[in-house]
Amino acid sequence: MDDQVAPETKGVTVELLALVDLASEIEAWPGASFECDWSPSSPEASSARSKTTRQAGTVCVLQGTITDHRDGIVTEYGPGLGWPEDRKTLHWVENRGTVPAVEVSVDIVRQD
């Protein structure tokens, strides 16, 4: 599949595990939160192209393999590996494997 043509999101679930309101912790960060998400994806799942303009964080694969597409580069991430995301990140991911993949993301998110 072409890196420039991302598929529709299918077979991916995102579940918020924890959230900390950073505005109550750091005065200079009104409208920001620290979030941890659990994202299982079925075999042949994909997520549409996304740009993380309002967040920065990291993703770690816990199970299976996730294929990341960004800037014409395709990278495979297996258990224990992951990638950073910042406000300039434009990418999409898929599970090309035959087993479910699970990733956890930890992000600082601006709500405004």
C-alpha positions in Angstrom: 0.0 0.0 0.0 1.3 3.5 -0.9 2.6 5.5 2.0 0.8 8.6 0.8 -2.6 6.9 0.7 -3.7 5.9 4.2 -6.6 3.5 4.6 -9.7 4.2 6.7 -9.4 3.2 10.4 -10.5 -0.3 11.0 -9.9 -2.9 13.7 -8.3 -0.5 16.2 -9.7 0.3 19.6 -8.3 3.1 21.9 -9.0 2.9 25.6 -8.0 5.6 28.0 -6.2 4.0 31.0 -5.3 7.1 33.0 -5.4 10.9 32.8 -3.7 13.6 34.9 -5.0 17.2 34.5 -1.7 19.1 34.1 -3.3 22.5 34.6 -3.8 21.6 38.2 -0.2 20.4 38.5 1.7 23.0 36.4 0.2 26.5 36.2 1.9 27.3 32.9 0.0 24.4 31.2 -3.7 25.3 31.2 -5.8 23.0 29.1 -3.1 20.2 29.1 -3.3 16.7 30.3 -1.0 13.7 30.6 -2.8 10.6 29.1 -2.0 6.9 28.8 -3.9 4.9 26.2 -4.1 1.2 25.5 -4.7 0.4 21.8 -5.3 -3.2 20.7 -5.5 -3.8 17.0 -6.7 -6.9 15.1 -4.7 -8.5 12.3 -5.1 -6.4 9.1 -6.1 -3.4 11.2 -5.1 0.1 10.2 -5.5 3.7 11.4 -6.0 6.6 9.1 -3.3 9.2 8.6 -3.1 11.4 11.7 -1.2 14.6 12.5 -0.5 15.0 16.2 -0.8 18.8 16.3 -2.0 19.0 19.9 0.2 16.4 21.6 3.6 15.0 22.1 4.5 11.6 23.5 5.7 8.1 22.9 4.2 4.8 21.7 5.4 1.3 22.8 4.4 -2.0 21.2 3.6 -4.6 23.8 2.5 -7.5 21.6 2.6 -8.2 17.9 4.1 -5.9 15.2 3.0 -2.5 14.2 4.0 -1.0 10.8 4.5 2.8 10.8 4.3 4.8 7.6 5.8 8.3 7.6 7.8 10.5 5.2 8.0 7.7 2.7 9.6 5.4 5.2 8.0 2.1 6.5 9.2 0.9 9.8 8.3 -2.3 11.7 8.0 -2.2 15.5 7.8 -5.3 17.6 7.3 -5.9 21.3 9.4 -3.5 23.4 10.0 -1.1 20.6 8.2 2.2 19.7 8.4 5.6 18.3 8.1 9.3 19.4 5.3 11.6 18.3 5.3 15.4 18.3 3.3 18.2 16.8 4.9 17.7 13.4 4.3 13.9 13.2 2.2 12.9 10.2 1.8 9.2 9.8 -0.4 6.1 9.7 0.0 2.6 11.2 -1.2 -0.9 10.5 -1.0 -4.4 11.8 0.3 -6.6 8.9 0.7 -9.6 11.2 -1.5 -12.6 11.8 -1.8 -12.0 15.6 -3.4 -9.0 17.4 -1.0 -6.2 18.2 -1.2 -4.1 21.4 0.4 -0.7 21.9 0.5 1.8 24.8 0.8 5.5 24.2 1.7 8.1 26.8 1.1 11.7 25.7 0.9 15.3 26.8 -2.3 16.6 25.2 -3.6 20.2 24.9 -7.4 20.4 25.1 -7.8 24.0 23.8 
